[in-house]
Amino acid sequence: MTAPVYRWRCAPRYLRTRRQLAAVGLRPNGQDIAGKLPYRRWGRQYEAYLYDIRLAAPKRPATAAQLAALERANRERQLRAAERHGIDRSEFNHVESGPIWATPIEIDNRKDQAA
């Protein structure tokens, strides 16, 4: 069965794109495409797939392992970007606990100096 094609702003209210579902914390939940919405962007023809919001399920939270993998991937991406700008990877090996001006020791020193 082919999905119906809707014109711009003519799709039923219960049909949403993946991004629209994600914006309200939902996922398609394995359902088939309920409709298509053709549109043009930069002179090219595209299709947006529409899913039934009534059949959607809540998004699953990421596991600790997934979050750790994302953190490692982001760190590697940052390191490669720094290397492209001529900064050596070894300069990023130390771990900072936060901005140095916000350490409790320095805040205590300010209190002592003010008194």
ChimeraX attribute file (.defattr): number of C-alpha atoms within 10 A of each C-alpha:
attribute: neighborCount
match mode: 1-to-1
recipient: residues
	/A:1	3
	/A:2	8
	/A:3	12
	/A:4	12
	/A:5	17
	/A:6	14
	/A:7	10
	/A:8	9
	/A:9	8
	/A:10	9
	/A:11	16
	/A:12	11
	/A:13	9
	/A:14	11
	/A:15	19
	/A:16	21
	/A:17	20
	/A:18	16
	/A:19	12
	/A:20	15
	/A:21	21
	/A:22	14
	/A:23	10
	/A:24	10
	/A:25	13
	/A:26	18
	/A:27	22
	/A:28	22
	/A:29	14
	/A:30	10
	/A:31	11
	/A:32	12
	/A:33	17
	/A:34	16
	/A:35	21
	/A:36	21
	/A:37	18
	/A:38	13
	/A:39	13
	/A:40	9
	/A:41	7
	/A:42	5
	/A:43	7
	/A:44	7
	/A:45	9
	/A:46	12
	/A:47	12
	/A:48	15
	/A:49	18
	/A:50	27
	/A:51	25
	/A:52	20
	/A:53	20
	/A:54	9
	/A:55	13
	/A:56	17
	/A:57	14
	/A:58	13
	/A:59	14
	/A:60	9
	/A:61	8
	/A:62	9
	/A:63	9
	/A:64	9
	/A:65	9
	/A:66	11
	/A:67	12
	/A:68	12
	/A:69	12
	/A:70	12
	/A:71	12
	/A:72	12
	/A:73	12
	/A:74	12
	/A:75	13
	/A:76	13
	/A:77	12
	/A:78	14
	/A:79	18
	/A:80	15
	/A:81	13
	/A:82	15
	/A:83	12
	/A:84	10
	/A:85	9
	/A:86	9
	/A:87	13
	/A:88	12
	/A:89	14
	/A:90	8
	/A:91	9
	/A:92	13
	/A:93	7
	/A:94	7
	/A:95	6
	/A:96	8
	/A:97	7
	/A:98	8
	/A:99	7
	/A:100	10
	/A:101	9
	/A:102	9
	/A:103	11
	/A:104	10
	/A:105	10
	/A:106	12
	/A:107	11
	/A:108	10
	/A:109	10
	/A:110	11
	/A:111	9
	/A:112	9
	/A:113	7
	/A:114	6
	/A:115	5
